[in-house]
Amino acid sequence: MNQLAEHLRFYQELGVTGINRDPKWRRREDGTTNLVYAVPEVEAVPVTIARTTVEALAAIREDLGDCTRCKLHTHGRKQIVFGVGNPTADLMFVGEAPGADEDAQGVPFVGRAGQLLTKMIEAMGFSRDEVYIANVLKCRPPGNRNPEPDEIATCEPFLFRQLASVEPKVVIALGAFAARTLLKTNDPISRLRGRVFEYRGAKLIPTFHPSFLLRSPGYKREAWEDLKKALAILGRQIPGAVPSPASE
């Protein structure tokens, strides 16, 4: 209150006889202008503060809308493929982009590669509902071609927000594009996999994409070694009764 009184006395000494929002008030009786400047009114914009991870993810999805930020919306995509799974998961998988099945169903990893990913997840002792799954791109590139740099640059902020919302302890990057996007490197997946990286408070483990493993099943054993690293970080035992994807 003392500070307020001091301010009012100061304004009185300057010749200010009151405070009013009316523009006419800014003119003193002698024709000069009061030394208190009016602040332009700014229209209030409601801000929603997400209080839970579910609300945070819903806000990201709402921001995406029926996205037209890059050219993919003109190349035949049917719908946005956002993400699926446990919003507070300790383990998160990140792929590169939806395929035809994902584009049709609106859910990541539901085609043949998705079926293999489900086996990999179950081999680790999880169900799909216990982990979170997303892609770098939320729209299917035409003909399942590789994501292009401008598409990645446009879409990756939404992935980063998903990661920040879920806050997983371990992130498994599936394939070169996911690993390169997250690690900001041009190294091939063959050089990145087999290692554990620090990533925004989590551990990031690059491994082969399930679609590559379908084409080259001889690499499944190496992928399983990567998944075992994730289990070790999470303090989980390797399920003895569940066969590894390498034996599928």
Secondary structure, DSSP 4 states (H G I P E B T S, - for coil): -HHHHHHHHHHHHTT-----SSGGGGB-TTSPBPS-PPPPP------PPP-SHHHHHHHHHHHHSS--SSGGGGTT--S---EEE-TT-SEEEEES---HHHHHHTSSS-SHHHHHHHHHHHHTT--GGGSEEEES-SSPPGGGPPPPHHHHHHHHHHHHHHHHHH--SEEEEESHHHHHHHHT----HHHHTT--EEETTEEEEEE--HHHHHH-GGGHHHHHHHHHHHHHHHT----TTS--GGG-
